[in-house]
Amino acid sequence: MSNEETLIEFPCSFPIKVMGHSGPEIREAIERAIAKKAGTGLPADIQTRPSRTGKYMAYTVTCTYHSKVELDAMYQAFTSIDGVNIVL
């Protein structure tokens, strides 16, 4: 499979998990990243789930993507946010 091939059929609604420290800064940064990449469509949903201790927050961000390039760009935008530990 080449770098541009994928098993995902586009356009599609795709959830990305973003996990990091709890606090409004990360959610605001996620919303800014989505707005900056407006070509990916509007977020269908941003769900949050705190860790048992409340120290961390998991965000499930579902957007509509039209290509692998758009999906990869959103992953990159989320991983570059300060305080984000994992993007799945």
NORLINBEL-V344691 format. One record per residue. RES is the residue in one letter. OMEGA is omega in whole degrees, 0 to 359 (NA if undefined). NEAR is the number of other ideal C-beta (glycine too) atoms within 12 Angstrom. Layout:
BEGIN
RES & OMEGA & NEAR
RES & OMEGA & NEAR
END
This chain:
BEGIN
M & 179 & 7
S & 181 & 6
N & 183 & 8
E & 179 & 12
E & 179 & 9
T & 177 & 18
L & 180 & 8
I & 176 & 17
E & 181 & 14
F & 357 & 20
P & 179 & 17
C & 173 & 21
S & 188 & 22
F & 179 & 30
P & 174 & 24
I & 177 & 37
K & 178 & 26
V & 182 & 39
M & 180 & 28
G & 180 & 30
H & 180 & 25
S & 179 & 23
G & 184 & 21
P & 184 & 15
E & 182 & 17
I & 179 & 30
R & 178 & 28
E & 179 & 17
A & 176 & 27
I & 179 & 40
E & 177 & 24
R & 180 & 18
A & 178 & 32
I & 180 & 33
A & 180 & 18
K & 179 & 18
K & 187 & 31
A & 178 & 18
G & 180 & 19
T & 181 & 34
G & 180 & 24
L & 178 & 18
P & 176 & 29
A & 185 & 19
D & 168 & 17
I & 179 & 27
Q & 179 & 19
T & 176 & 23
R & 180 & 16
P & 173 & 18
S & 181 & 15
R & 182 & 10
T & 181 & 9
G & 181 & 13
K & 183 & 15
Y & 179 & 23
M & 174 & 30
A & 178 & 30
Y & 171 & 39
T & 184 & 24
V & 180 & 40
T & 179 & 25
C & 174 & 35
T & 181 & 25
Y & 182 & 32
H & 179 & 21
S & 176 & 22
K & 179 & 24
V & 178 & 18
E & 180 & 27
L & 178 & 33
D & 180 & 23
A & 179 & 24
M & 175 & 36
Y & 180 & 28
Q & 179 & 18
A & 180 & 28
F & 181 & 38
T & 181 & 24
S & 180 & 20
I & 176 & 31
D & 179 & 16
G & 177 & 25
V & 181 & 32
N & 185 & 22
I & 172 & 20
V & 181 & 27
L & NA & 17
END
